[in-house]
């Protein structure tokens, strides 16, 4: 998104892999923080592109995580080059770490950070070999997460920067922000909006089946086809990957803890972004 993209690296990912990736017109890049709806957006894009509830291959094969270091980049590029359909690719890199092309669509997800934090703790506990949350208690870990402790793969400062950067580009014609809670309360409306923004025409008769397939419960039932490495991979329980799927995890915190979060967030993001991020969504 900038002349020289910022390089983001961790023990399992390197955004520099994007620099040599041969994009093609129509590509979709799904740029998210963990536990903010990554797999949900991948599934929605898959359903819109293939226009049938059953996918032709496991979701992680159709929509690979390009930054992930588990596969040599050349092999991954070849896998994507062989895909004849419109490509949709996953990353946890903010937009300022990605090459920018006007013929590529960048979709960024957002979720109330306290919901994201609690979901992340359960996610870490479900990892077979990964590090657990530092204490296992959201109350004990909250302060460290707020301050950007590197024990967390997703600190509040990192999440807020990802969103702030995307928010500053929200009027670009090929940048699209999606709020997790909007998917919860109005899945069909959001899917129709995504289809419109992506320029995908869906026959009216197809919509009921596609929306049903994108439902949270249905995705949980199909976890073996949607979660990377199901049965032998990084998660103890693939279905637990789709643990809850609704807002409200923030309710585990005391009023004092919520106030501390709000004070910290106010210093990390502009007021209009925070208003959009925190606003409750009405059910439809």
FENFEN-V687142 format. One record per pair of residues at least 4 apart in sequence whose C-alpha atoms are under 8 Angstrom apart, sorted by the first residue. I is the first residue (numbers start at 0). J is the second residue. Records with the same first field share a line. If there is no record, write none. Layout:
I = J / J
This chain:
0 = 4 / 94 / 95 / 96 / 97 / 98 / 99 / 100
1 = 95 / 96 / 97 / 98 / 99
2 = 98
3 = 98
4 = 95 / 96 / 97 / 98
5 = 95 / 96 / 97
6 = 13 / 14 / 15 / 96
7 = 12 / 13 / 14 / 15 / 92 / 96
8 = 12 / 13 / 14
9 = 13
11 = 67 / 68 / 69
12 = 66 / 67 / 68
13 = 66 / 67 / 68
14 = 18 / 66 / 92 / 96 / 97
15 = 19 / 66
16 = 20 / 65 / 66 / 72
17 = 65 / 66 / 97 / 98
18 = 97 / 98
20 = 76
21 = 76
22 = 26 / 103
23 = 102 / 103
24 = 102 / 103
25 = 85 / 86 / 102 / 103 / 104
26 = 85 / 86 / 87 / 88 / 102 / 103 / 104
27 = 85 / 86 / 87 / 88 / 103 / 104 / 105 / 106
28 = 87 / 88 / 89 / 90 / 103 / 104 / 105 / 106
29 = 37 / 40 / 41 / 87 / 88 / 89 / 90 / 105 / 106 / 107 / 108
30 = 37 / 89 / 90 / 91 / 92 / 93 / 94 / 105 / 106 / 107 / 108
31 = 35 / 36 / 37 / 90 / 91 / 92 / 93 / 107 / 108 / 109 / 161
32 = 37 / 91 / 92 / 108 / 109 / 153 / 158 / 161
33 = 37 / 91 / 115 / 119 / 153
34 = 115 / 118 / 119
35 = 108 / 109 / 110 / 115 / 179
36 = 40 / 108 / 109 / 110 / 179
37 = 41 / 89 / 108
38 = 42 / 225
39 = 43 / 213
40 = 44
41 = 45 / 58 / 62 / 87 / 89
42 = 46 / 58 / 213
43 = 47 / 190 / 213
44 = 48 / 87
45 = 49 / 50 / 54 / 58 / 61 / 87
46 = 50 / 51 / 52 / 54 / 209 / 212 / 213
47 = 51 / 194 / 199 / 201 / 209
48 = 84 / 85 / 199
49 = 54
50 = 201 / 205 / 209
51 = 205 / 208 / 209
52 = 208 / 209 / 212
54 = 58
56 = 60 / 61 / 224
57 = 61 / 224 / 225
58 = 62 / 63 / 224 / 225 / 226 / 227
59 = 63 / 64 / 225 / 226 / 227
61 = 86 / 87
62 = 86 / 87 / 88 / 89
63 = 88 / 89
64 = 88 / 89 / 90
65 = 72 / 75 / 88 / 89 / 90
66 = 90 / 91
68 = 72
70 = 74 / 75
71 = 75
72 = 76
73 = 77
74 = 78
75 = 79
76 = 80
77 = 81
78 = 82
79 = 86
82 = 86
92 = 96 / 97 / 161
93 = 97 / 160 / 161 / 162 / 164 / 165
94 = 161 / 164 / 165
95 = 164
99 = 103
101 = 173
102 = 173
103 = 173
104 = 173 / 174 / 175 / 197
105 = 173 / 174 / 175
106 = 174 / 175 / 176 / 177
107 = 162 / 165 / 174 / 175 / 176 / 177
108 = 176 / 177 / 178 / 179
109 = 162 / 176 / 177 / 178 / 179 / 276
110 = 114 / 115 / 178 / 179 / 180 / 276
111 = 115 / 276 / 277
112 = 116 / 155 / 158
113 = 117 / 248 / 249
114 = 118 / 246 / 247 / 248 / 249
115 = 119
116 = 120 / 137 / 153
117 = 121 / 137 / 248 / 249
118 = 122 / 248
119 = 123 / 153
120 = 124 / 131 / 132 / 135 / 137
121 = 125
122 = 126 / 240
123 = 129 / 130 / 131 / 132
124 = 131 / 132 / 135
125 = 234 / 235 / 236 / 239 / 240
126 = 130 / 131 / 233 / 234 / 235
127 = 232 / 233 / 234 / 235
128 = 233
129 = 233
131 = 135
132 = 136 / 140 / 150 / 151
133 = 140 / 150 / 151
134 = 139 / 140
135 = 139 / 140
136 = 140
137 = 141
138 = 252
140 = 144
141 = 145
142 = 146
143 = 147 / 148
144 = 148 / 151 / 153 / 154 / 155
145 = 154 / 155 / 156 / 260 / 263
146 = 154 / 155 / 156
147 = 151 / 154 / 155 / 156 / 157
148 = 154
149 = 154
153 = 157 / 158
154 = 158
155 = 159 / 264
156 = 160 / 267
157 = 161
158 = 162
159 = 163 / 264 / 267 / 268
160 = 164 / 267 / 268
161 = 165
162 = 166
163 = 167 / 268 / 269 / 272
164 = 168
165 = 169 / 174 / 176
166 = 176 / 272
168 = 174
169 = 174 / 175 / 176
170 = 174
175 = 196
177 = 181 / 182
178 = 182 / 276
179 = 183
180 = 184 / 245 / 246 / 280
181 = 185 / 186 / 189 / 280
182 = 186 / 187 / 189
183 = 244 / 245
184 = 280 / 281 / 282 / 283
185 = 189 / 282 / 283
186 = 190 / 210 / 214
187 = 191 / 210
188 = 192
189 = 193
190 = 194 / 210
191 = 195
192 = 196
193 = 197
194 = 198 / 199 / 200 / 201
195 = 199 / 200
201 = 205 / 206
202 = 206
205 = 209
206 = 210
207 = 211
208 = 212
209 = 213
210 = 214
211 = 217
212 = 217 / 218
213 = 217 / 218
214 = 218
215 = 219 / 241 / 244
216 = 220
217 = 221
218 = 222 / 225 / 241
219 = 238 / 239 / 240 / 241
220 = 238
221 = 225
222 = 226 / 229 / 237 / 238 / 240 / 241
223 = 229 / 230 / 237 / 238
224 = 229
226 = 237 / 240
227 = 232 / 233
228 = 232 / 233 / 234
229 = 233 / 234 / 237
230 = 234 / 237
234 = 240
236 = 240
237 = 241
238 = 242
252 = 256 / 257
253 = 257
254 = 258
255 = 259
256 = 260
257 = 261
258 = 262
259 = 263
260 = 264
261 = 265
262 = 266
263 = 267
264 = 268 / 273
265 = 269 / 270 / 273
268 = 272 / 273
269 = 273
270 = 274
271 = 275
272 = 276
273 = 277
274 = 278
